[in-house]
Amino acid sequence: MNAIEAIKETYSPEDFKEIANHGCQSGVCSQHIYYGDTIKFFDTYEEDIFDHIVCNYGTEFLVEMFEKADASLTHYKNDVVWCFIEMIAFEVADAMEIYHEECTVQPSDTHMYKTEDGELVYRNA
């Protein structure tokens, strides 16, 4: 099983809709709330996660995430896993067209990052 399959087996279409609408910080990704959960997932599927993020956003994005985490490996792993879960949620929601009509979160606008002139950047606090 790869990381994408693991996430798709863990959450329902309704969960993906909620994650796509509100992000992981909303608590709906119940199996990946705590650092212990996200770090374990990261350590298990690191290569799959990195491949998926790099294919979509490039390696510089991962470097920026590490810098944003102030070089804290714990925070970095958590942010990377949440980013990955949100990416999968957006992909599933897009494929199933299950976004809520009043969705305020866009595929690249989550709690960690947003788009600026078509580029993915971190939100300023």
Secondary structure by P-SEA (a helix, b strand, c coil): ccaaaaaaaaccaaaaaaaaacccccccccccccaaaaaaaaaacaaaaaaaaaacccaaaaaaaaaaacccaaaaaaaaaaaaaaaaaaaaaaaaccccccccccccccccccccccbbbbbcc
